[in-house]
Amino acid sequence: MPRKIANLSVLDSDLAARHKALRPSAERSSPEIDRDFDTLMRDGYVIIEGVLDRDTLSDIRSRITPLLDKTGRNTFEGALTQRVYDVFSKTRVLDHLADHPRILGLMDKLFLPNYLISQAQIINILPGEAPQLLHADDSFYKVPRPRPPLGAATIWAIDDFTEDNGATVVIPGSHAWGQDRRGRWEEAIPAVMPAGSVLFFLGTTWHGGGENRSDKPRLAVTCQYCEAYLRQQENFLLELSREVVRELSPELRSLIGYSIMPPFMGMVDGKHPLRLLGEE
């Protein structure tokens, strides 16, 4: 049995000593976030419009378009879909999407403290792309459903999402399904939203990239998150040099793994990983 101190289990306490968990900013708590969370837990997803303004979208588009080159390597990635991985080593323009307070406010209500970002990608669906296989993002965690989500994701609309240009499709209520039920296309609805919006959905929600029947590409950015005690899809600690990590916000440093899941998961040589940056 773990020893108790003041009614708190030692295994639940923060043993990192000097480097404490970050306190959420005031922006991460609001009536709007509460309403978004209610919708999220009812439907399995929520669309938040008007998060990014026109100038921000223009800046993002101009700085990530030169990174687009290769198309997908398989049908899941998409033969006519351009994907950019390892984005945090290639540009700083997407940092404020990954650690946006409107998103982290939802994450604060959904997961335990010091949750992680699991992966980040730029996704550009080109004209003629076929619909993606429907799936639930956290299904690779081999825990039988129904269960609470172990992951969650954002899809930021850099272009308008329409029924014709490959808008992500979602199946409302599918987050509550059991292990044996699989999503069907006739159950899915397109997440139509204007550029500057973000789709936030649970890792248990069935969804997929839509078919692009238009004559223009559909540009988006996605960030996925997971509980702090789970393995991330993307190995940020190998991708990002310490010099790059020093450029990140405290929130994003914590999200990529420069943080501790109490009491000591994530340590380096028995110490908090932030000690590696030489900042006291």
BELVEN-V176740 format. One line per field, one symbol per residue. burial: 1 if it has 16 or more other C-alpha atoms within 10 Angstrom, else 0. A space follows every 10 residues. Layout:
burial->???
//
This chain:
burial->0000000000 0001110010 1000000110 0010011001 1011111100 0100001001 1001001000 1000001111 1111011100 0001101111 1111111101 1011111111 1111111111 1111111110 0000100011 1111111111 1111111111 1111111000 0010000111 1111111111 1111111111 1111001111 1111111110 0101010001 0000100100 1111111111 1101011000 1111000000
//
